[in-house]
């Protein structure tokens, strides 16, 4: 097997640590086989933003808030798998990613752990916490974990404007098959939908740090889209 680049070695090691923390019987070879599949998916040619760099950015966020999580290893695995299936021409990527995660992990983790990962990934479809999900219902702890996961996934919106521009350009690249006017209309609807949320960020930690910048970034992108 070819040696992975340093960043990916870091990610693969962290992936193994998360798995082994939940199941001490998981071997390095078991984890490496799962990781290799993740690595291949995130390296697909249609991706410009939803790559391993996105996962790396999320894990930087994760390191800052993991002490606030009840099940940090479950949340981390949900981050690894949340975009493992990504086809810009389809609308069911989150469902396919959640199903993929459960299929991949069901021999390593308990049904409840797989159910939590599935539920967390599905919430990234609309960035709302589905409290009707059995694994989240009646659990304020899991609600908090879900909120942090969703806020991490949206943290790019509150990045400094030059970084946000790079993100927006990468999203446009992923939708290069869509004509400018159609992209403008679709992306505008997505961004206006985000602005309509009373709060973009569900946790006090992210709300206090990123909310104002995120709303400013979105408004600036909307202005640029209107010029298309």
C-alpha positions in Angstrom: 0.0 0.0 0.0 1.4 3.4 -0.9 2.3 5.7 2.0 -0.4 8.4 2.5 0.6 12.1 2.5 1.2 13.5 6.0 -2.2 15.1 6.4 -4.0 11.9 5.5 -1.7 9.9 7.8 -2.8 12.2 10.6 -6.5 11.7 9.6 -6.1 7.9 9.3 -4.5 7.7 12.7 -7.2 9.9 14.3 -9.8 7.7 12.6 -8.3 4.6 14.2 -8.2 6.2 17.6 -11.8 7.1 17.4 -12.8 3.6 16.4 -10.6 1.9 19.0 -11.9 4.1 21.7 -15.4 2.8 21.0 -14.4 -0.8 20.4 -11.0 -2.0 21.7 -11.2 -5.1 19.4 -10.8 -3.0 16.3 -7.3 -3.6 14.8 -5.2 -1.1 12.9 -5.8 -3.2 9.8 -9.6 -3.0 10.3 -9.4 0.7 10.6 -7.1 1.1 7.7 -9.4 -0.8 5.4 -12.3 1.5 6.4 -10.1 4.6 6.1 -8.9 3.7 2.6 -12.5 3.6 1.4 -13.1 7.1 2.9 -9.9 8.3 1.4 -10.9 7.2 -2.1 -14.4 8.7 -1.9 -13.2 12.1 -0.7 -10.6 12.2 -3.5 -13.2 11.9 -6.3 -12.8 14.3 -9.2 -16.2 16.1 -8.8 -15.2 17.5 -5.5 -13.6 20.9 -4.9 -14.9 21.8 -1.4 -16.2 18.5 -0.1 -12.7 17.0 0.1 -10.4 15.7 2.8 -9.3 19.3 3.4 -12.9 19.9 4.6 -12.6 17.0 7.0 -9.3 18.4 8.2 -10.9 21.8 8.8 -13.7 20.2 10.8 -11.3 18.3 13.0 -9.5 21.5 13.8 -12.9 22.7 15.0 -13.5 19.4 16.8 -10.3 19.7 18.8 -11.5 23.1 20.1 -14.8 21.8 21.4 -14.5 18.1 22.0 -14.4 18.7 25.8 -18.0 19.9 25.5 -19.2 16.6 23.9 -20.7 13.7 25.6 -19.7 11.2 22.8 -16.8 12.9 21.0 -15.8 9.7 19.2 -19.3 9.2 17.7 -19.3 12.9 16.6 -15.9 12.6 15.1 -16.9 9.5 13.1 -20.1 11.3 11.9 -17.8 14.1 10.7 -15.6 11.6 8.7 -18.6 10.0 7.0 -21.0 12.9 6.6 -19.9 13.8 3.0 -18.5 10.4 2.0 -21.0 10.2 -0.7 -21.2 13.4 -2.7 -22.7 13.8 -6.2 -23.6 17.4 -7.0 -26.3 16.2 -9.4 -28.2 14.4 -6.6 -30.3 15.6 -3.6 -29.8 12.5 -1.4 -26.1 12.7 -0.6 -26.7 12.9 3.2 -28.9 9.8 3.2 -26.5 7.9 1.0 -23.6 9.0 3.3 -25.5 7.9 6.4 -26.4 4.6 4.9 -22.8 4.1 3.8 -21.5 4.9 7.3 -23.8 2.3 8.9 -22.9 -0.4 6.4 -19.2 0.3 7.0 -19.3 0.5 10.8 -22.0 -2.1 11.8 -19.4 -4.8 12.4 -17.3 -2.5 14.6 -20.0 -0.5 16.5 -23.2 -1.2 18.4 -26.6 -0.7 16.7 -27.2 2.3 19.0 -23.8 3.9 18.0 -24.5 3.3 14.3 -28.0 4.8 14.8 -26.5 8.0 16.4 -24.0 8.4 13.5 -26.8 7.9 11.0 -29.0 10.5 12.8 -26.2 13.0 13.0 -25.3 12.7 9.3 -29.0 13.0 8.3 -29.3 16.3 10.2 -26.6 17.9 8.0 -29.1 17.8 5.1 -31.0 20.8 6.5 -28.9 21.7 9.5 -31.8 21.3 11.8 -31.9 18.9 14.8 -34.6 16.3 14.3 -35.8 15.7 17.8 -38.2 13.0 16.6 -35.2 10.7 16.0 -35.2 7.9 18.6 -31.5 8.4 19.4 -31.9 12.1 20.0 -35.4 12.2 21.6 -35.4 12.8 25.3 -31.6 13.2 25.4 -30.4 16.7 26.0 -26.8 15.4 25.9 -27.2 14.0 22.4 -29.0 17.2 21.4 -26.0 19.2 22.5 -23.6 16.9 20.5 -25.8 17.2 17.4 -25.8 21.0 17.8 -22.0 21.1 18.0 -21.7 18.9 14.9 -24.0 21.0 12.9 -22.2 24.2 14.0 -18.8 22.7 13.0 -20.2 21.9 9.6 -21.3 25.5 9.1 -18.3 27.1 10.6 -16.9 27.9 7.2 -19.7 30.5 6.8 -18.2 32.5 9.6 -14.6 32.4 8.3 -12.8 35.6 7.3 -14.1 36.9 3.9 -11.1 35.7 1.8 -11.5 32.1 3.2 -15.3 32.3 2.6 -14.7 33.4 -1.0 -12.5 30.4 -1.6 -15.3 28.2 -0.2 -17.9 29.9 -2.4 -15.7 29.5 -5.5 -15.2 25.8 -4.7 -18.9 25.2 -4.4 -19.4 26.9 -7.8 -16.7 24.6 -9.2 -18.6 21.6 -7.9 -21.6 22.9 -9.8 -19.8 23.7 -13.0 -22.3 21.7 -14.9 -25.0 24.2 -13.9 -25.5 27.4 -16.0 -24.8 30.7 -14.4 -28.5 31.8 -14.2 -29.6 28.5 -12.7 -26.8 28.4 -10.3 -27.5 32.0 -9.2 -31.2 31.1 -8.5 -30.4 27.9 -6.7 -27.6 29.2 -4.6 -29.5 32.4 -3.8 -32.4 30.3 -2.5 -30.0 28.3 -0.3 -28.4 31.3 1.2 -31.6 33.2 1.7 -32.9 30.1 3.5 -29.9 30.2 5.8 -30.5 33.9 6.6 -34.1 33.1 7.4 -33.0 31.0 10.4 -33.3 32.9 13.6 -29.8 31.6 14.5 -27.3 30.1 12.1 -25.4 28.6 15.0 -27.1 26.5 17.7 -24.5 26.6 20.4 -23.5 29.7 22.3 -19.8 29.0 21.5 -20.2 29.3 17.8 -23.0 31.8 17.9 -20.9 34.3 19.8 -17.9 33.9 17.6 -19.2 33.4 14.1 -22.9 34.5 13.7 -22.3 38.1 12.8 -19.4 37.3 10.3 -21.4 34.5 8.7 -24.4 36.7 8.1 -22.2 39.4 6.6 -20.4 36.8 4.4 -23.7 35.4 3.1 -25.1 38.9 2.3 -21.9 39.7 0.4 -22.1 36.5 -1.6 -25.8 37.3 -2.4 -24.7 40.6 -3.9 -22.1 38.9 -6.0 -24.6 36.3 -7.2 -27.0 39.0 -8.2 -24.4 40.2 -10.7 -24.3 36.9 -12.5 
